[in-house]
Amino acid sequence: MKRITNLSILCVVFFMFLSSILFAQKRDIYELKTYHIENADQAAMLDSYLEKAYLPAAHKLGITTVGVFKPIASQPDSGKTVYVLTPFKSMDDYLSVDVKLAKDPVYQTAGAAYIQAAFDHPPYKRIETAILQAMTGQPKFAASQLNGPKKDRIYELRSYEAATERLYQQKVKMFNSGEMGIFTRLGFNPIFYAETIAGADMPNLMYLTTHENMEKRDANWKAFGADYKWAEMKEMEEYKNTVSRNDTRLLYPTDYSDF
């Protein structure tokens, strides 16, 4: 009887240990929406909706950090796009959010101008959506640790496209195997690294880093280019030719963005 009891205890302990591992490996889901706008009226309508309706409703659903970003003045899409990043703990959470918003009367009222916009006065030209899954090397969203003024910050959103799925998977492996560690060590303040599940430029991965200002951003990349570990990794045969296109967007957070 004692042996059976001890065996039962061991089974329970093992199950708890296994569950903790599985939970720790659970990866966030990110929705990245790119709103394409054509004029100041659309920009104002979209800002009002995001600030007064979407972010408060998301907070009520337990989504504490929604990022809203716009291109800095030097970017070719400045004044033409708005980026909204919403992190979710699971795909089920993501798939249920629209249903929950539709049942939220406060959200419906606060966002009425956007939600009920007329066909000849839309709040945007088009929406482009990418669904991402956090990489195993950083499975959870990490809010920026910067304390400086929001207006000075540079949020750098990068998409690395690959010629084939195999090469794409090798680039993901490169990030998980050491490239993330270089960024962390050099002070890039990474928000997320993610694999694209659905989007316009697949196969591709995406990641977002933050810098106190443009000067710090340039210094960080200079340090990265000269880093001993990066010099070692980029010469490894398995990681060669893994990026066919690098799409870089330099952004700043809106005043009402959560990070």
Secondary structure, 3 states (H helix, E strand, C coil): CHHHHHHHHHHHHHHHHHHHHHHHCCCCEEEEEEEECCCHHHHHHHHHHHHHHHHHHHHHCCCCCCEEEEECCCCCCCCCEEEEEEEECCHHHHHHHHHHHHCCHHHHHHCHHHHCCCCCCCCCCEEEEEEEEECCCCCCCCCCCCCCCHHHCEEEEEEEECCCHHHHHHHHHHHHHHHHHHHHHCCCCEEEEEEEEECCCCCEEEEEEEECCHHHHHHHHHHHHCCHHHHHHHCCHHHCCCCCEEEEEEEEECCCCCC
